[in-house]
Amino acid sequence: MLNEALELWRGLPADTRRMLLSNVWCGECRKAVTIVDYHAELIGVVVLKGFCGACGHKVARVIDDLAPAPKKKARMTASGLYIFDVWLYGDEHYTEDKKIIRRIRIPGSKSLYNFAKVIIDAFDFKFDHCFGFYDKLRDRRNCRKAFELFVDIGEEGTPQAKGVKKTRIAQTFDGVGEKLIMLFDYGDRWQFNVVLKDIRKGDKGAIKPAVIESIGKAPLQYPPRED
């Protein structure tokens, strides 16, 4: 947050900044002093932290009303086109510098079942196992969000989970930037990290799900076994 804080601070007029820098309260000197060797932090609003120019003790100054504008939350609508980045996590070919990513466009009216099939097809896997979407994996029983195919087929799964066949994408994601994890094949545990990147106005000419960008070569779902 340091860069954003400095950007906001430097956006003030120079004479205003000079006035604020020379009017910082020092608890040791018991008076207003000039702050020196300072830096800016964003803690809801911009806060200058540095040292008293007279005695050297730490001082700070809150810059009232200097805060970033609140980000507008994209309106969630089933008729919109949802843009997701989906990347395969934990594969032996994955590194921080070499991610295996598919950017997917899909209508918000589609079910999570349909979304999962599009994801699996995008990585050239066979859609032949159960799966679920979760907001965390380590403790699925305490997930805030959990959606599983087990619910739709009457099998035992995570107690609080909802089904995937009747749950639409627009009902699942609260806003741009939200992340869920799709776990596919509970034996081999293929993990796909799903991030909602954008919501665009629906276009009658482009309503089918599609992979609009592909980065990295997907691994084989079933690599040949050595004899």
N, C-alpha and C positions, 0 to 999 in steps of 0.2 A: 504493500500500500504506500510505500515511500514515494514512488514516482508520481502517483496520482496526487498525493498531498502536496508535493513540490509544484506540480503543474497548477493546482488550484491557488497556491500561495503566490506563485509568480504571475498569476493572472490579475492580481491586484495592482492598482497604480503604484508607481515607485514611491511617491510622497506618502501614500497610505502605509506602505510597508515600513518606511523609515520611522513614521510616527509610532507604529505598533512595536517595532523593535526597541524603541527608546522608552517604552512605557510598560515594562514588565515588573511585576511585584517580586521583591526579594524578601523572603521571610527572615533572613539573617540581618540584612541592612535595614529592614523595616521601612522600606520606601521603594518607589518606582525607580528602576535602573534600566540600563541597556543590556539586552541579551547578546551574548557573543558565542561563537563556535556552536551554532544551533543547527538543528535539523527539523524537518517537518514530518509529522506522523498523522495518519488519518484514523481517528478513533470516533467514528460517527461524524465529527467535525475535525477541521485541521487544528493540530496542537503543535506549537513550537516548543522544542525542548533543547536547553543549552545551559549556559553558565552566566552568572552575574558578572558584568564587566567591572564591578568595583571590588567585590570580595571573592569571587570565584566559586561560590556555592551554586548548586544546581537550581535552575529556575525553569518555569514553563509558562506558556501563555496560550490560552484557548482563543482561537479566532472565531468569534461568534458569527453564526449564519454562513460560514464558509464550509460548505459541505457539497458533495456531489449530488447532482439531480437524481431523484429516484428513477430506477430503471422501469420502464413501462413493461408490464407483464403482457405477453402476447395473449390475445383472446383465444380461448380454446373453443374450437368449433369442429363438429363432426364433418362439415362440408369442406374444411380446409385440407390442404396438402401438407403433410408432416414430413420434415426432412430429418433423418437420423444418421448419425455416424455410428457404425457398428464395427467393433474391432475384436478380433480373436485374441483372447488373453491366455497366457500360460503355455502356448505351443512352443516346441523347441526352436522353431524358426523365428519366434518373436523376440525382438529386442526393443529397447527404448528408441533406438534410431531406425528400426525397421519394423514398423507396425503393419499388421495385415488388416486393412480397413475397407469397408464397403459403405458408401454413402447411398442411402435408400430413400426414395420418395414414395409415399404411400398415403392414400386418403385416411383421414381420421375416423371415418365410418367403418373401416375394416376391423375385424376382430383380432384379438391377440393371437388366435390360432392361425389366421391368415398371415399375420405379420411374421410369426415364427417360421412359417413355410417359406416366405419370401427371403428371410435371413438365411435359412439353411440352403436354399437354392443358390443364393448369392455366393456362397462359399463352396458350391459344387458338392455338397453333402447329400446323402439320402435322408429323406424325412421319415425315419423309421424308428424313432424312439420317443419316449415321453419327455416332457420339458416343463419348465416353469420360469416365470419372471419374478424377481425379488429385488427389494431395495438393499438387501445385504444377504450374504451367504453363510457367514460363520455361525449365526444363530437364527436359523430360519423360523423357529417357533416364536421368536419375538420380532419378526418382521412387521414393519408398518404396512407394507404392501407385499402381497404374495398372490400369484395367479398360477394355477397348475392344471395341466391336462388330466391329472388324476381325478380331479373333482368331476369333470365331464364324463369320465368313463366309470365312475363309481368305485375307484380304488382309494385306499387309504394314503393320505399325504400329509402336508402341513395343516394342522387343525383350522387355522383361520383363513386358509387360502380360498380364493374364488376361482371359478372356472375361466377358461380362455376362449371358449367357443361363442359365448354371448357377451363378453366384455369387449367393448370397442376401445381403440387406441385413444380416442378423445376422452374417454372416461378414466383412463389409466394415468395419463401424464398431466401434472398440475401446471406446468409451464416450461418455457424454453430453458434449457440448461439442466433439466432433471435427468438423472441417470438411473437406469435399472440394469440388473444382470439377468441375462437369459442363460439358464443352465440346461443343456441339451445332453441327453443320454446320461442317466444317473450312475452308470457304470464307468464309462470312460470320462465323464464329467467335462464335456466341452463347454467352456465359459465364453460367452459373448457379452461384452460390455456395450450397452445401448445408451446413446446420449441424444436427446432431442435438441437439434441445432436451430430449427426455424419452423415457422408455420406460415404457409403462403396461401393466398386466396385461391380457391378452387378454380380450375380451368376445365371446361367441358371437353377440351381437346387433349387433356393430359391427366386422366383420372386413374389410369392403371398403375399399379405398383411398378417401380422400376429401379434398377441400380444405376445411379447417375455418375458415380465415380468409383474407381476400384484401385486400391493401392496394395501391392504385395501379392505374392502367389500363395493361395490357400494350400495347406497340407492335405495329404490324402486322409480321408476319414478312416479307411481300412488299409493301412500299408501292408504290402506283402510280407508274409512271415518267412523267417529263415528256417530252412530244414535242419 
